[in-house]
Amino acid sequence: MNRETTLKSTTFEIERKRFRLELRENRNGRFVKLTESTNRRRNIVIIPASGLGELGQALGAMAQF
């Protein structure tokens, strides 16, 4: 069994989309689960914790552009 524990979470809305960002942990390690929800569908992206620094840099660069 691969139980997951939520360590921290936040939810926010942008335009008509709702996003839930969760820092989770299981026996394989920590990861971020990003869920995008609209009225009709849901998309999920999983990012290993080891890649969060690189993701933050990429998002910062996009925001400055």
PyMOL Python script that loads the backbone (N, CA, C, O; Angstrom):
from pymol import cmd

cmd.read_pdbstr("""\
ATOM      1  N   MET A   1       0.849  -1.185   0.000  1.00  0.00           N
ATOM      2  CA  MET A   1       0.000   0.000   0.000  1.00  0.00           C
ATOM      3  C   MET A   1       0.890   1.242   0.000  1.00  0.00           C
ATOM      4  O   MET A   1       1.877   1.303   0.733  1.00  0.00           O
ATOM      5  N   ASN A   2       0.542   2.216  -0.811  1.00  0.00           N
ATOM      6  CA  ASN A   2       1.344   3.429  -0.967  1.00  0.00           C
ATOM      7  C   ASN A   2       0.565   4.620  -0.411  1.00  0.00           C
ATOM      8  O   ASN A   2       0.014   5.415  -1.172  1.00  0.00           O
ATOM      9  N   ARG A   3       0.521   4.740   0.907  1.00  0.00           N
ATOM     10  CA  ARG A   3      -0.225   5.834   1.553  1.00  0.00           C
ATOM     11  C   ARG A   3       0.464   7.158   1.318  1.00  0.00           C
ATOM     12  O   ARG A   3       1.691   7.252   1.346  1.00  0.00           O
ATOM     13  N   GLU A   4      -0.336   8.175   1.086  1.00  0.00           N
ATOM     14  CA  GLU A   4       0.180   9.537   0.916  1.00  0.00           C
ATOM     15  C   GLU A   4      -0.300  10.403   2.062  1.00  0.00           C
ATOM     16  O   GLU A   4      -1.424  10.259   2.543  1.00  0.00           O
ATOM     17  N   THR A   5       0.573  11.306   2.493  1.00  0.00           N
ATOM     18  CA  THR A   5       0.252  12.259   3.545  1.00  0.00           C
ATOM     19  C   THR A   5       0.374  13.658   2.961  1.00  0.00           C
ATOM     20  O   THR A   5       1.374  13.977   2.318  1.00  0.00           O
ATOM     21  N   THR A   6      -0.633  14.490   3.179  1.00  0.00           N
ATOM     22  CA  THR A   6      -0.568  15.883   2.745  1.00  0.00           C
ATOM     23  C   THR A   6       0.106  16.694   3.836  1.00  0.00           C
ATOM     24  O   THR A   6      -0.355  16.716   4.977  1.00  0.00           O
ATOM     25  N   LEU A   7       1.199  17.362   3.482  1.00  0.00           N
ATOM     26  CA  LEU A   7       1.959  18.163   4.439  1.00  0.00           C
ATOM     27  C   LEU A   7       1.507  19.618   4.442  1.00  0.00           C
ATOM     28  O   LEU A   7       1.505  20.270   5.487  1.00  0.00           O
ATOM     29  N   LYS A   8       1.126  20.124   3.276  1.00  0.00           N
ATOM     30  CA  LYS A   8       0.660  21.517   3.151  1.00  0.00           C
ATOM     31  C   LYS A   8      -0.158  21.617   1.872  1.00  0.00           C
ATOM     32  O   LYS A   8       0.137  20.935   0.891  1.00  0.00           O
ATOM     33  N   SER A   9      -1.178  22.460   1.877  1.00  0.00           N
ATOM     34  CA  SER A   9      -1.978  22.641   0.662  1.00  0.00           C
ATOM     35  C   SER A   9      -2.545  24.054   0.608  1.00  0.00           C
ATOM     36  O   SER A   9      -2.717  24.722   1.628  1.00  0.00           O
ATOM     37  N   THR A  10      -2.824  24.477  -0.601  1.00  0.00           N
ATOM     38  CA  THR A  10      -3.460  25.771  -0.823  1.00  0.00           C
ATOM     39  C   THR A  10      -4.304  25.681  -2.089  1.00  0.00           C
ATOM     40  O   THR A  10      -3.989  24.921  -3.005  1.00  0.00           O
ATOM     41  N   THR A  11      -5.364  26.454  -2.130  1.00  0.00           N
ATOM     42  CA  THR A  11      -6.253  26.496  -3.283  1.00  0.00           C
ATOM     43  C   THR A  11      -6.409  27.942  -3.720  1.00  0.00           C
ATOM     44  O   THR A  11      -6.523  28.841  -2.887  1.00  0.00           O
ATOM     45  N   PHE A  12      -6.413  28.165  -5.037  1.00  0.00           N
ATOM     46  CA  PHE A  12      -6.605  29.514  -5.555  1.00  0.00           C
ATOM     47  C   PHE A  12      -7.297  29.450  -6.906  1.00  0.00           C
ATOM     48  O   PHE A  12      -7.271  28.418  -7.578  1.00  0.00           O
ATOM     49  N   GLU A  13      -7.919  30.561  -7.303  1.00  0.00           N
ATOM     50  CA  GLU A  13      -8.618  30.641  -8.581  1.00  0.00           C
ATOM     51  C   GLU A  13      -7.967  31.681  -9.468  1.00  0.00           C
ATOM     52  O   GLU A  13      -7.579  32.755  -9.010  1.00  0.00           O
ATOM     53  N   ILE A  14      -7.854  31.349 -10.743  1.00  0.00           N
ATOM     54  CA  ILE A  14      -7.377  32.271 -11.772  1.00  0.00           C
ATOM     55  C   ILE A  14      -8.359  32.167 -12.926  1.00  0.00           C
ATOM     56  O   ILE A  14      -8.555  31.098 -13.505  1.00  0.00           O
ATOM     57  N   GLU A  15      -8.973  33.298 -13.247  1.00  0.00           N
ATOM     58  CA  GLU A  15     -10.032  33.338 -14.252  1.00  0.00           C
ATOM     59  C   GLU A  15     -11.104  32.325 -13.870  1.00  0.00           C
ATOM     60  O   GLU A  15     -11.661  32.432 -12.778  1.00  0.00           O
ATOM     61  N   ARG A  16     -11.418  31.354 -14.711  1.00  0.00           N
ATOM     62  CA  ARG A  16     -12.470  30.389 -14.376  1.00  0.00           C
ATOM     63  C   ARG A  16     -11.916  29.030 -13.961  1.00  0.00           C
ATOM     64  O   ARG A  16     -12.632  28.029 -13.976  1.00  0.00           O
ATOM     65  N   LYS A  17     -10.649  29.002 -13.593  1.00  0.00           N
ATOM     66  CA  LYS A  17     -10.024  27.740 -13.206  1.00  0.00           C
ATOM     67  C   LYS A  17      -9.663  27.760 -11.726  1.00  0.00           C
ATOM     68  O   LYS A  17      -9.247  28.785 -11.185  1.00  0.00           O
ATOM     69  N   ARG A  18      -9.829  26.628 -11.094  1.00  0.00           N
ATOM     70  CA  ARG A  18      -9.447  26.465  -9.697  1.00  0.00           C
ATOM     71  C   ARG A  18      -8.213  25.577  -9.656  1.00  0.00           C
ATOM     72  O   ARG A  18      -8.152  24.541 -10.318  1.00  0.00           O
ATOM     73  N   PHE A  19      -7.228  26.002  -8.863  1.00  0.00           N
ATOM     74  CA  PHE A  19      -5.993  25.255  -8.720  1.00  0.00           C
ATOM     75  C   PHE A  19      -5.818  24.845  -7.265  1.00  0.00           C
ATOM     76  O   PHE A  19      -6.086  25.620  -6.347  1.00  0.00           O
ATOM     77  N   ARG A  20      -5.369  23.622  -7.077  1.00  0.00           N
ATOM     78  CA  ARG A  20      -5.034  23.134  -5.741  1.00  0.00           C
ATOM     79  C   ARG A  20      -3.585  22.663  -5.798  1.00  0.00           C
ATOM     80  O   ARG A  20      -3.222  21.836  -6.635  1.00  0.00           O
ATOM     81  N   LEU A  21      -2.778  23.190  -4.914  1.00  0.00           N
ATOM     82  CA  LEU A  21      -1.358  22.875  -4.840  1.00  0.00           C
ATOM     83  C   LEU A  21      -1.122  22.174  -3.511  1.00  0.00           C
ATOM     84  O   LEU A  21      -1.407  22.729  -2.450  1.00  0.00           O
ATOM     85  N   GLU A  22      -0.597  20.944  -3.572  1.00  0.00           N
ATOM     86  CA  GLU A  22      -0.402  20.156  -2.362  1.00  0.00           C
ATOM     87  C   GLU A  22       1.036  19.649  -2.290  1.00  0.00           C
ATOM     88  O   GLU A  22       1.557  19.112  -3.268  1.00  0.00           O
ATOM     89  N   LEU A  23       1.670  19.817  -1.148  1.00  0.00           N
ATOM     90  CA  LEU A  23       2.940  19.172  -0.871  1.00  0.00           C
ATOM     91  C   LEU A  23       2.594  17.868  -0.171  1.00  0.00           C
ATOM     92  O   LEU A  23       1.998  17.865   0.907  1.00  0.00           O
ATOM     93  N   ARG A  24       2.975  16.758  -0.799  1.00  0.00           N
ATOM     94  CA  ARG A  24       2.601  15.451  -0.278  1.00  0.00           C
ATOM     95  C   ARG A  24       3.839  14.593  -0.086  1.00  0.00           C
ATOM     96  O   ARG A  24       4.922  14.902  -0.583  1.00  0.00           O
ATOM     97  N   GLU A  25       3.649  13.517   0.642  1.00  0.00           N
ATOM     98  CA  GLU A  25       4.752  12.600   0.916  1.00  0.00           C
ATOM     99  C   GLU A  25       4.219  11.174   0.918  1.00  0.00           C
ATOM    100  O   GLU A  25       3.133  10.908   1.432  1.00  0.00           O
ATOM    101  N   ASN A  26       4.984  10.269   0.346  1.00  0.00           N
ATOM    102  CA  ASN A  26       4.683   8.845   0.438  1.00  0.00           C
ATOM    103  C   ASN A  26       5.989   8.098   0.662  1.00  0.00           C
ATOM    104  O   ASN A  26       7.016   8.732   0.905  1.00  0.00           O
ATOM    105  N   ARG A  27       5.982   6.801   0.590  1.00  0.00           N
ATOM    106  CA  ARG A  27       7.197   6.040   0.892  1.00  0.00           C
ATOM    107  C   ARG A  27       8.315   6.294  -0.114  1.00  0.00           C
ATOM    108  O   ARG A  27       9.473   5.984   0.165  1.00  0.00           O
ATOM    109  N   ASN A  28       7.989   6.852  -1.281  1.00  0.00           N
ATOM    110  CA  ASN A  28       9.001   7.172  -2.294  1.00  0.00           C
ATOM    111  C   ASN A  28       9.600   8.563  -2.120  1.00  0.00           C
ATOM    112  O   ASN A  28      10.592   8.885  -2.775  1.00  0.00           O
ATOM    113  N   GLY A  29       9.027   9.392  -1.260  1.00  0.00           N
ATOM    114  CA  GLY A  29       9.545  10.727  -1.009  1.00  0.00           C
ATOM    115  C   GLY A  29       8.476  11.800  -1.096  1.00  0.00           C
ATOM    116  O   GLY A  29       7.279  11.514  -1.093  1.00  0.00           O
ATOM    117  N   ARG A  30       8.931  13.037  -1.175  1.00  0.00           N
ATOM    118  CA  ARG A  30       8.025  14.197  -1.242  1.00  0.00           C
ATOM    119  C   ARG A  30       7.831  14.635  -2.680  1.00  0.00           C
ATOM    120  O   ARG A  30       8.699  14.456  -3.534  1.00  0.00           O
ATOM    121  N   PHE A  31       6.654  15.220  -2.922  1.00  0.00           N
ATOM    122  CA  PHE A  31       6.312  15.703  -4.253  1.00  0.00           C
ATOM    123  C   PHE A  31       5.222  16.748  -4.141  1.00  0.00           C
ATOM    124  O   PHE A  31       4.547  16.856  -3.118  1.00  0.00           O
ATOM    125  N   VAL A  32       5.059  17.518  -5.207  1.00  0.00           N
ATOM    126  CA  VAL A  32       3.976  18.491  -5.291  1.00  0.00           C
ATOM    127  C   VAL A  32       2.959  17.973  -6.294  1.00  0.00           C
ATOM    128  O   VAL A  32       3.308  17.530  -7.389  1.00  0.00           O
ATOM    129  N   LYS A  33       1.716  18.036  -5.905  1.00  0.00           N
ATOM    130  CA  LYS A  33       0.609  17.645  -6.769  1.00  0.00           C
ATOM    131  C   LYS A  33      -0.166  18.916  -7.106  1.00  0.00           C
ATOM    132  O   LYS A  33      -0.704  19.577  -6.217  1.00  0.00           O
ATOM    133  N   LEU A  34      -0.220  19.249  -8.375  1.00  0.00           N
ATOM    134  CA  LEU A  34      -0.948  20.427  -8.848  1.00  0.00           C
ATOM    135  C   LEU A  34      -2.181  19.950  -9.601  1.00  0.00           C
ATOM    136  O   LEU A  34      -2.072  19.248 -10.607  1.00  0.00           O
ATOM    137  N   THR A  35      -3.343  20.330  -9.115  1.00  0.00           N
ATOM    138  CA  THR A  35      -4.597  19.935  -9.743  1.00  0.00           C
ATOM    139  C   THR A  35      -5.277  21.178 -10.301  1.00  0.00           C
ATOM    140  O   THR A  35      -5.482  22.160  -9.587  1.00  0.00           O
ATOM    141  N   GLU A  36      -5.623  21.127 -11.580  1.00  0.00           N
ATOM    142  CA  GLU A  36      -6.364  22.199 -12.255  1.00  0.00           C
ATOM    143  C   GLU A  36      -7.777  21.684 -12.492  1.00  0.00           C
ATOM    144  O   GLU A  36      -7.958  20.633 -13.106  1.00  0.00           O
ATOM    145  N   SER A  37      -8.776  22.411 -12.013  1.00  0.00           N
ATOM    146  CA  SER A  37     -10.165  21.994 -12.177  1.00  0.00           C
ATOM    147  C   SER A  37     -10.960  23.077 -12.896  1.00  0.00           C
ATOM    148  O   SER A  37     -10.859  24.263 -12.583  1.00  0.00           O
ATOM    149  N   THR A  38     -11.739  22.643 -13.852  1.00  0.00           N
ATOM    150  CA  THR A  38     -12.714  23.518 -14.505  1.00  0.00           C
ATOM    151  C   THR A  38     -14.072  22.846 -14.322  1.00  0.00           C
ATOM    152  O   THR A  38     -14.177  21.833 -13.631  1.00  0.00           O
ATOM    153  N   ASN A  39     -15.091  23.398 -14.927  1.00  0.00           N
ATOM    154  CA  ASN A  39     -16.423  22.807 -14.791  1.00  0.00           C
ATOM    155  C   ASN A  39     -16.498  21.404 -15.378  1.00  0.00           C
ATOM    156  O   ASN A  39     -17.280  20.578 -14.906  1.00  0.00           O
ATOM    157  N   ARG A  40     -15.702  21.128 -16.392  1.00  0.00           N
ATOM    158  CA  ARG A  40     -15.859  19.863 -17.109  1.00  0.00           C
ATOM    159  C   ARG A  40     -14.735  18.856 -16.915  1.00  0.00           C
ATOM    160  O   ARG A  40     -14.930  17.667 -17.165  1.00  0.00           O
ATOM    161  N   ARG A  41     -13.576  19.301 -16.479  1.00  0.00           N
ATOM    162  CA  ARG A  41     -12.464  18.351 -16.395  1.00  0.00           C
ATOM    163  C   ARG A  41     -11.478  18.719 -15.291  1.00  0.00           C
ATOM    164  O   ARG A  41     -11.527  19.797 -14.698  1.00  0.00           O
ATOM    165  N   ARG A  42     -10.577  17.759 -15.046  1.00  0.00           N
ATOM    166  CA  ARG A  42      -9.550  17.952 -14.039  1.00  0.00           C
ATOM    167  C   ARG A  42      -8.233  17.412 -14.600  1.00  0.00           C
ATOM    168  O   ARG A  42      -8.193  16.325 -15.176  1.00  0.00           O
ATOM    169  N   ASN A  43      -7.174  18.174 -14.429  1.00  0.00           N
ATOM    170  CA  ASN A  43      -5.837  17.768 -14.846  1.00  0.00           C
ATOM    171  C   ASN A  43      -4.923  17.774 -13.637  1.00  0.00           C
ATOM    172  O   ASN A  43      -5.022  18.650 -12.778  1.00  0.00           O
ATOM    173  N   ILE A  44      -4.034  16.794 -13.572  1.00  0.00           N
ATOM    174  CA  ILE A  44      -3.121  16.675 -12.439  1.00  0.00           C
ATOM    175  C   ILE A  44      -1.695  16.559 -12.948  1.00  0.00           C
ATOM    176  O   ILE A  44      -1.412  15.818 -13.889  1.00  0.00           O
ATOM    177  N   VAL A  45      -0.798  17.307 -12.307  1.00  0.00           N
ATOM    178  CA  VAL A  45       0.630  17.237 -12.592  1.00  0.00           C
ATOM    179  C   VAL A  45       1.336  16.912 -11.277  1.00  0.00           C
ATOM    180  O   VAL A  45       1.059  17.525 -10.246  1.00  0.00           O
ATOM    181  N   ILE A  46       2.245  15.948 -11.324  1.00  0.00           N
ATOM    182  CA  ILE A  46       3.032  15.567 -10.163  1.00  0.00           C
ATOM    183  C   ILE A  46       4.482  15.983 -10.417  1.00  0.00           C
ATOM    184  O   ILE A  46       5.051  15.660 -11.460  1.00  0.00           O
ATOM    185  N   ILE A  47       5.076  16.701  -9.461  1.00  0.00           N
ATOM    186  CA  ILE A  47       6.456  17.187  -9.588  1.00  0.00           C
ATOM    187  C   ILE A  47       7.243  16.686  -8.378  1.00  0.00           C
ATOM    188  O   ILE A  47       6.895  17.014  -7.243  1.00  0.00           O
ATOM    189  N   PRO A  48       8.293  15.902  -8.597  1.00  0.00           N
ATOM    190  CA  PRO A  48       9.105  15.451  -7.464  1.00  0.00           C
ATOM    191  C   PRO A  48       9.715  16.640  -6.728  1.00  0.00           C
ATOM    192  O   PRO A  48      10.048  17.651  -7.346  1.00  0.00           O
ATOM    193  N   ALA A  49       9.860  16.523  -5.430  1.00  0.00           N
ATOM    194  CA  ALA A  49      10.416  17.613  -4.628  1.00  0.00           C
ATOM    195  C   ALA A  49      11.810  17.999  -5.091  1.00  0.00           C
ATOM    196  O   ALA A  49      12.208  19.156  -4.952  1.00  0.00           O
ATOM    197  N   SER A  50      12.553  17.055  -5.635  1.00  0.00           N
ATOM    198  CA  SER A  50      13.903  17.362  -6.111  1.00  0.00           C
ATOM    199  C   SER A  50      13.909  18.353  -7.270  1.00  0.00           C
ATOM    200  O   SER A  50      14.949  18.947  -7.557  1.00  0.00           O
ATOM    201  N   GLY A  51      12.779  18.546  -7.941  1.00  0.00           N
ATOM    202  CA  GLY A  51      12.701  19.473  -9.066  1.00  0.00           C
ATOM    203  C   GLY A  51      12.057  20.803  -8.745  1.00  0.00           C
ATOM    204  O   GLY A  51      11.880  21.628  -9.642  1.00  0.00           O
ATOM    205  N   LEU A  52      11.698  21.040  -7.482  1.00  0.00           N
ATOM    206  CA  LEU A  52      10.973  22.267  -7.137  1.00  0.00           C
ATOM    207  C   LEU A  52      11.821  23.523  -7.311  1.00  0.00           C
ATOM    208  O   LEU A  52      11.298  24.562  -7.713  1.00  0.00           O
ATOM    209  N   GLY A  53      13.108  23.451  -7.020  1.00  0.00           N
ATOM    210  CA  GLY A  53      13.976  24.616  -7.215  1.00  0.00           C
ATOM    211  C   GLY A  53      14.030  25.023  -8.676  1.00  0.00           C
ATOM    212  O   GLY A  53      13.922  26.206  -8.999  1.00  0.00           O
ATOM    213  N   GLU A  54      14.195  24.060  -9.549  1.00  0.00           N
ATOM    214  CA  GLU A  54      14.242  24.323 -10.989  1.00  0.00           C
ATOM    215  C   GLU A  54      12.902  24.841 -11.493  1.00  0.00           C
ATOM    216  O   GLU A  54      12.859  25.749 -12.322  1.00  0.00           O
ATOM    217  N   LEU A  55      11.816  24.272 -11.000  1.00  0.00           N
ATOM    218  CA  LEU A  55      10.483  24.748 -11.380  1.00  0.00           C
ATOM    219  C   LEU A  55      10.285  26.191 -10.943  1.00  0.00           C
ATOM    220  O   LEU A  55       9.767  27.004 -11.709  1.00  0.00           O
ATOM    221  N   GLY A  56      10.696  26.523  -9.711  1.00  0.00           N
ATOM    222  CA  GLY A  56      10.566  27.890  -9.215  1.00  0.00           C
ATOM    223  C   GLY A  56      11.342  28.883 -10.062  1.00  0.00           C
ATOM    224  O   GLY A  56      10.860  29.983 -10.335  1.00  0.00           O
ATOM    225  N   GLN A  57      12.556  28.494 -10.481  1.00  0.00           N
ATOM    226  CA  GLN A  57      13.358  29.369 -11.340  1.00  0.00           C
ATOM    227  C   GLN A  57      12.671  29.574 -12.692  1.00  0.00           C
ATOM    228  O   GLN A  57      12.625  30.690 -13.209  1.00  0.00           O
ATOM    229  N   ALA A  58      12.151  28.511 -13.245  1.00  0.00           N
ATOM    230  CA  ALA A  58      11.470  28.601 -14.548  1.00  0.00           C
ATOM    231  C   ALA A  58      10.232  29.479 -14.453  1.00  0.00           C
ATOM    232  O   ALA A  58       9.980  30.294 -15.340  1.00  0.00           O
ATOM    233  N   LEU A  59       9.457  29.320 -13.382  1.00  0.00           N
ATOM    234  CA  LEU A  59       8.255  30.147 -13.204  1.00  0.00           C
ATOM    235  C   LEU A  59       8.629  31.609 -12.987  1.00  0.00           C
ATOM    236  O   LEU A  59       7.957  32.500 -13.505  1.00  0.00           O
ATOM    237  N   GLY A  60       9.695  31.867 -12.227  1.00  0.00           N
ATOM    238  CA  GLY A  60      10.163  33.234 -12.009  1.00  0.00           C
ATOM    239  C   GLY A  60      10.581  33.882 -13.317  1.00  0.00           C
ATOM    240  O   GLY A  60      10.269  35.048 -13.560  1.00  0.00           O
ATOM    241  N   ALA A  61      11.285  33.136 -14.164  1.00  0.00           N
ATOM    242  CA  ALA A  61      11.707  33.655 -15.463  1.00  0.00           C
ATOM    243  C   ALA A  61      10.497  33.970 -16.345  1.00  0.00           C
ATOM    244  O   ALA A  61      10.479  34.986 -17.039  1.00  0.00           O
ATOM    245  N   MET A  62       9.495  33.099 -16.316  1.00  0.00           N
ATOM    246  CA  MET A  62       8.257  33.331 -17.100  1.00  0.00           C
ATOM    247  C   MET A  62       7.523  34.560 -16.602  1.00  0.00           C
ATOM    248  O   MET A  62       7.012  35.345 -17.401  1.00  0.00           O
ATOM    249  N   ALA A  63       7.465  34.736 -15.290  1.00  0.00           N
ATOM    250  CA  ALA A  63       6.762  35.879 -14.710  1.00  0.00           C
ATOM    251  C   ALA A  63       7.442  37.188 -15.067  1.00  0.00           C
ATOM    252  O   ALA A  63       6.766  38.197 -15.266  1.00  0.00           O
ATOM    253  N   GLN A  64       8.774  37.193 -15.151  1.00  0.00           N
ATOM    254  CA  GLN A  64       9.502  38.404 -15.501  1.00  0.00           C
ATOM    255  C   GLN A  64       9.379  38.738 -16.986  1.00  0.00           C
ATOM    256  O   GLN A  64       9.452  39.907 -17.365  1.00  0.00           O
ATOM    257  N   PHE A  65       9.194  37.735 -17.817  1.00  0.00           N
ATOM    258  CA  PHE A  65       9.107  37.941 -19.249  1.00  0.00           C
ATOM    259  C   PHE A  65       7.866  38.737 -19.571  1.00  0.00           C
ATOM    260  O   PHE A  65       7.602  39.023 -20.739  1.00  0.00           O
TER     261      PHE A  65
END
""", "prot")
cmd.dss("prot")
cmd.show_as("cartoon", "prot")
cmd.util.cbc("prot")
cmd.orient("prot")
